[in-house]
Amino acid sequence: MSRLKNTLESVSKAVCGTHNELVSRNSVQAFVDSYIGGLVPKLRSDTKSAVQEKTKEQEQEDMLKDDKEAKCAEEKEKRLSLQREKIIAKENIIPCLLKLRQTKDEALQAAVREALAVIGYTDPVKGWGIRILSIDGGGTRGLVALQTLRKLEELTGKPIHQLFDYICGVSTGAILAFMLGLFHISLDECEDLYRKLGTDVFKQNVIVGTVKMGWNHAFYDSEIWEKMLKERMGSDIMFETARNPKCPKVAAISTIVSRGTPLKAFVFRNYNHFPGVKSHYLGGCHYKLWQAIRASSAAPGYFQEYALGNDLHQDGGLLINNPTALAVHECSCLWPNVPLQCVVSLGTGRYENNGKTNVTYTSLKAKLTNVISSATDTEEVHIMLDALLPADTYFRFNPLMKEDIPLDENRKEKLNQLQTDGIRYLERNGEKTFGCQSLTEAGVDLFTDSLVVLVSATQLLFMTLKAM
């Protein structure tokens, strides 16, 4: 049933042997076999015989069989999820797993953490409140968001994954969320990845791209992108990242376009919600890491839509290009009644065309452009959150760009310009960066936080009096 089932069987044996008075072996084993088995898809390794050519009839039969299996798995998962709450409550499994997690055996610790993640248990936050990082979509414009992240690491002396409890991203933001939150790679490596993205993926002959656009609605080669993702992320499943205690909660957002209207957001999570807790958003934790990024970055016109199970996924930015509000909601499900300590929302640059014209007619292209721009506008979410969240809690970084740079930009001078614009924006907004930095520290308590605010206010008053 995969590595997870084996590790959970080991956990169940240890629990039964150590805490027989709390958990019956048969019940825990039933939990492993029935519930976990329904959540974890069977991973089939490709053999040489599977690579042989198939006839059209065989392919159709295989597709029908896969669809039937997927539907059966979904129905079974729904049934078992209804039983999960009763099983957990009856067998008192969470206290036993938490006690077992204190073992010195690192392999067993990892297995227990993974089991807790699948069950839906979430550890308390490390600070006095929840620290959220949200990153917009925007293709290679993600270089802009990277500059803010660099500044935060520079000011705190800590890597990004240690500064936040929850990291959420859309498309290019999801790539950053995974690279920093799950793989803990350096910001320099992230920048290299973006530049490689521009040269290797966003590189296409105009004629070939136009033909592909008419054939499969994708200008760029989706297979190259998938290959790159698989090489970088391997075959790990989302919830398996819980084995590493240093990983925060991480999510990637896609848009499901195959369930009619309105379109629906889908959250790829490395966690599960506790039984009885209902998120407003569809989602799951039993998908591979590369699949989550492939789905979240399937921008219409750039890459092919991505089929996963019975659903077709496209870029999350098609529906939610600024996932900050979604991240706040997910955190309220994970840590109910816990206040927000810091919400950092990173944009990938915005461009405002203030040119006024006296024309009384707009072309179809202009109409479509306006509709798309309005639908994917990230500033509307910012305006709403800015009004609802405390000023000393919510921080939005989204520089105004000199020109409208497309998400598939790959020219070196333009990428350098993105980097420069991001750095200059931070220089002009030093106070906001400092305030954000002080609140991302996990050890900051209410007294220290109040002291930081008081010192900042005193400095501001001194500067005002000096100016007078």
C-alpha positions, 0 to 999 in steps of 0.5 A: 500500500506504499511506504505510508501504510508500512510505517503506520502499521509499525506505529500501530504495533508500537501503540498497541504494545505500549498503550494497550489500555487506550487503543486496541490493536484491531481498531488501529489496524482497521484505521490503517487498512481502511481509512489510510488506504482510501486516502493514499493512491496506489503508486504504480511504477512504470515497467518496460512492458507498460511502455509498449504501444497500445491500440486505440481500443486498448487506450479507450478501455484503459481510460474507462477503467481508470475513470471507474477506479478514480470514481470508486476511490472518491466514493470510498474516500467520502465514506471513510472520511465520515467514519474517521471522526468516530474512529479517532474519538473512540480509540483516543489515537491522537494522545497515544501518537503524541506520546509515541512521538517523544521516542528517540527513534527518528524514523518512528518520529517521522512516521508518527508525524506523518500519521498525525498530518493525515489524521488532521492533527495540527501542532500549536503555532510557535509564536503568540499568533499565526504568521502567514506568507502569501505569494501571488502568481506572475510567472518570471515576475516572481523575481520581484517577490524574491527581493522582499524575501531576501530582505526579510532573511537579511533582517531576521538572520533566519530562513523563510521556513522558520519565519512563518507557520503557513505559506501559500502560493499561486502558480509562480508563488506556489513554486516559491512556497514549495521551494522555500517551505518544503525543500528549504533551498536558498533564495539564490537557488530560487533566483537561478530557477526563475532564470532557468524557467525563462530560458528553458521553458519560456523559449519557443519559436513563434511559428511552432508556438502558434501551431501548438496554440491552435492544436492544444491551446498552449503556446509552450511545451507542457511536457518540458515543464512537467519533466523539469518539475519531476526532476526537481521535486521527485515523487513525494506526496504532499502529506509526506513532508510532515515527516520533517518537523521543520516544514511549515504548513504549505499550500498551492492553489489551482482552479478546477474548470471541469465542474461547471460554473462558477469555477472552483478553487482547489487547495493542494495541502501538505496537511489535512483538516481535523474531522468536523472542520469544514474549509470553504475550499476543495482540496487534498493532501494525497497528491504528488508535489510536482502535480500540485505545481503543474496544476497551479501553474497551468496558465491558459494559453501558456500551458495545457490544462492538467487532468488529475483524477476526474478534474481538469486544473488550470492556473490558480490565478484564473480565479484567485491570483492573490491567495491571502484571504484564502490563506487566512481562512485556511489558518482559521480552520487549522488554528481556531481562535488563535489571533493573527500575528503577522500576514505578509502578502507578496505581489509580483509587480503591478502596472497601471495604464493611466492613459486616457482616450476619447474613443467611443469603441473598443476592440474585442481584444481590448474587451477581453483584456479588460475582463481578464485583468479585472478577474485576476486583479490582486489589489481588490483582495488587498483593499479588502484585507487592508480594511479588515486586518490591523495595520500592524498585522497586515503587510502588502508588498507589490511595487508599481512597475515602469512597464507591463512585463509579461509573465513569460518574460525571458530577456536577461535585461528585463529580468534584471529590471524586475530585480532592480525595481523590487530592490528600489521599492523596498528602499522606499518602504523601509519602515514597513519592512522593519515592522514586518520583520519584527512580527515574523519572529516566533519568539516575539511575545505581546510585551515585546511586540508592544515595545517594538510598536512604541519604539517605532512610534517614538522614532516617527514622532521624533522625525516629525518634530525634527522636520518641523 
